[in-house]
Amino acid sequence: MPKASPLSDCLVTVFGGGGYIGNYVVQALLARGARVRVASRRPEKSWPLKPLANLGQLQFARCDLLNNDHITAALAGAEYVVNLVGDFAGDLTSLMGEAPGHMARTAAANGAKGFVHISAIGADENSPTEYGKSKALGERLVREGFENAVILRPSIVFGKDDNFINMFAGMIEHFAVLPVFGHDKQLQLVYVDDVAEAVVAALEAPETHGGKIFELGGPEKLTMLEIHQRIAEAQGRERRFLEVPDGASALFASLPLTPMSRDQWTLLKEGNVVADGANTLAVLGIEARPLGLFLENWMTRYRKFGRFGLANERQKKRASNG
């Protein structure tokens, strides 16, 4: 029989458990036998996970992170804590800086055994972005409040139901010519399941990983242009990509109602890769999985004629090549 997880039957509060990454983290915790409390503004987003939990294994707490009393209540009885909350809009200093600090201090005062805080590559108190500054403040306050906390800094997180690959996939499906912002900027996309496993691995061994910072990236570095090209190829579509100069793309990001904020553009311009010498997924015992392992299957719904579309395109190419 496999060895039982140290998290089995322990209560883990997951702040932001109703979000995209939270969905996977909660599933990974339930699989280890943990009791999970999802604390978020909209915990009902996690209700589809109920069938995966045993009776009493999954609970929900409506939590406004700008209200310290809500945070304190959500931490009552928790032996482990995970904070996944992040955003590009609103009061970022309070949401991603001060609130995690209160979580850490309260968890420590309650005698919690482990604390994992999700930050981001690019967290820097000298960052030109409010996002980067707020993430760095959160890291500092968490470490001050919970000495043994683990900080995880993922690159851009991809998955079947993400808002990154799917946003570009939708545009590539419908438009023959597309602009590419930051075409030469390198990203080290990391698979969402690998991030979830990293959270669990860090929680399970606080005596080994506690107090450390990890940067989470996939096994390859891809430019924005290469990502677009791979998506188009996986859809079996011929597309023309226009490399947009930085000045024009920065202006676009400054306009209202665009899919990219100015902070997101500034972070993209800097690239998003794991630093040399950083602790990585491998240190946590996780083999990072590449985008190419999944992309062709995920693009099925974007192809003309669905799962038959790519086969038809390949047959045409073989025929045209003689």
N, C-alpha and C positions, 0 to 999 in steps of 0.2 A: 504494500500500500504506500502511496506517496506520503511524504512527511507533511503533517498539518502545518498550515501557515501560522506564524505568531499573531496574525491578525484575526484568526478564527474566533468568533463570538465576542470580539472587541468592538466597541462603538467608535466609528470613524465619522466625524463631521466633515462634510465636503462643501465648502463655500463655492458657489458657482456650479454646483453639480447639475443644474438644469441646462447648462450650456453645451456647446458642441463637444469640447474635450471632456467635459464632465460626464457626458453620457457614457463614454468609454472607460473613464476612471471608475465610475460607479459599477459598471459591469465587471471590471477586473477585481474590484474589492469584494463584490458579491461572490465571485468565483472562488475567492480565498476563504469564504465563510464569515467574512466580517459583517457586522451589523452597521448599516449605513444611514446617516441622517443627511439628506440633501437640504442645504440651506441656500435659498436664492429668492430673488424678487418674484420669480414665477416658477415655483416648484412643480406646478402641474405639467411643465414641459418634460418632467422625468416620469410621469405616471405610466408611460408605455413600458417602463422597466419593471413594473410590478410583477408580471408573470415570471420574471427571472429570479425573483426572491422567494425565500421560504417565508412562512408565516411569522410576522414580526421582525423580519430581517431588514426591511426598508421602511424608513419614515421620512417625513417631509416637514420642513420648517420655513414659513415665509419670513424672509429676512431682508431688511434694508440695511446695507452695509454702512450707510451714513448715520445709522442709529446704533450707538454703542450698546444700548440695552438689548437690542435684537441680537447682536453678536454674542453677548454674554449668555443670553438664553439658549442660543443655538449650540453653545459649547458645554452646556450643563451635562456632566457625566461622560464627556468624550475622552477616550484614551489616546486617540490619534486625531490629527487635524490636517486637512488639505485645503489650500486656498488656490483657486483657479481663476479668480475674478480678474478680468482685464477689459478695457474698452478704449476707444479713441475719441469718445465724446463725453461731455459732462465735467464734473468736478474731479479731475483725474488725481489731483494731489490728495484729496480725501479718500477717493475710492481705491486707488492702487498704492497709496503711500501710508496715510494715517490709519485707515481701517485695518490693513494687515498687521500693523504694529499693535493695535488693540487686541486683535486675535491672538497674537503671539504672547503678549503679557498675560492675558486671561488664561490661555492654555497652560502656560507655565505655572501660574498660581493654582490652577486646578490639578496639577500633577500629571499632565498629559505626558505620554512616553515618546511621542514623535510628532514632528510638524514638517510638512512639505509645502513649500511656497513656489508657485509657478510664476516666474518672471519672464524675461525675454532677452535674446541676444540683442544688444544695443542699449541695454539698461546702463545709464551713465548720468551721474548728477551734473555733469557738464554738457549733456546732450543739448543740441539746438532745438529739440522737440520737447513738448510738455509730456508726451508719452514716455520718452526715455528717462527724463528727470523723475517722473512719478514712480516708474518701475524701480529706479535706483533707490529712491527714498524708501519704498516698500521693503526692498531687500535689507537696507540698513536697519530699519526699525524692527523687522522680524528677527534679525540676528541679535539685536540688542535685547529684545523681549524674550526670545527663546534661544538660548545659546547653542543648542544642539540641532537647530533647524537646518533642513536641507533646502538649498535653492536650486531650482531647475530652470535653465534658460533655453527654451526651445527656439529653433528657427521657425520659419513658416510651417504650420502643421497641415498636412494634406490627408485626405481620406475620401472615401466614396461619396460622402454627403457633405463635403466641405463647401465653403464659399469662395475658395480660391481657384482650384482647378475647374470647378463647375462654372464659375463666372466666365472664364476664358473659353471653356468648351462651348457654352451657349453662344458666345459671340462668333466663334469660329464656325459653328454650325450654320449661322445665318448670313454672314458677311464674307464676300470674296476677298476684300481688301481690309486689313486691320492695322491700326497704329500699335506700336509696341513702345511703352514707356520704359526707360531704364534698360534698354535692349541688351547692354553689355554688362549689367550688374549681376553678380553671382549670388545665387541662393543655395542653401543646403537643406532643401525640404526634408522634413522628418514625418514619418508615418504616425498617424494618431494612435494606433494600437501600441507602437513602441513608446510613445510618451506615457500612455496609461500604465504600461508595464514598468516604466522607470519610476513613476510615482509609487507603485506598490513595492518595488524592490527597495526604494529608499526608506519606506515606512517599515518594512520587515526587518531591516538591519540598521537601526539608528546607531548602534555601537560601532558599526563599520563606516557608515556614510554620514553620520551626523556632523553638522558644522561645515560641510563641504558645499561647493558650488559646482554644478555640472552644466555643460553646454551640450544641447541635444540637436544633432543634425543627422541627416541621412548619409549614405555611403558615397554620394556623388555631388559635385558642385555644378549647377546648371545656370546658364544665363537666362534672363527673361525671354530672349529670342529663342533659345533652344527649347524652353518649356512650351512656347507657342507652337513651334515646329513639331514637337513630339505629339502634342494634342491633335494637331491637324493630321499627322500621319496615322495616328490611332483611329481617327474618324474616317480615314480613307478619302480625305479631301485635299484638293489643290488650293492653296491659299497664298496670297501675297501679303507680306508683312512689311510695314513702313517703319523704319527706325526714327522715332521722334526725338529731336534734340532736347537736351535737358531743360533749356529755357522755356520751350513751348510746353513741355509736359508739366513743368513747375507751375506755369500760368494756369493750365487746365485744372491742376489739383487745388488751386486757390479759388476756383469758381464754386458757387453753391450747387448742391444736388448732383455732384459728380460721384462716381463710385470709389474715388480715391481722395483721402483727405491730404492736407499739406503735410501733416506729421507722417502719414504713411509714405508719401512721396520722398520726404527727406530721409527716412529710414531706408527706403529702397535704394536711394542714390548711394548710400554708404555700403550697400551689399548686406548680406545676412548669412555669414558662415561662421563655423566654430573656430575659435581662436587657437593658435598653435599652443600645445602644452596643456590645454584645458582638460578637465575630467570629462569623459564622454559616456555615451550609452554603453560602450564596451566595459568600462569600469564597473558598471552596474550589472554586468553579465548579459547584456542584450545585444544581439546582432542586428544592426540597423537594416531595414529593408528599403530597397529603392523604388522610386515611382514606377519604373518600367515593369516591375513585377505585377502591377495591377492595372496599368493605364488602358491597355487594349480591351480588357473586359469591361472596365467602367465606361468606356466611350461607346459601347454598344447602343445605348439609347439615343446617342447623338448622330448615329450614322443613318444615311439614307438606306432604307430597307432593313434597318436594325441589325440583327446578328448575321444576316446574309450579305449586308452591304460591303464589308471589307473583303470578303472572299470574291465578290464580283469584281471589285476594283483591281484586285491582284491578278485575276484571270485576264482582265483587259490589258494590264501592263505586260503580262507574259506574252500575250498574243501580239501586242504592238512591237515587242522586242524580238519577235520572230521565234 
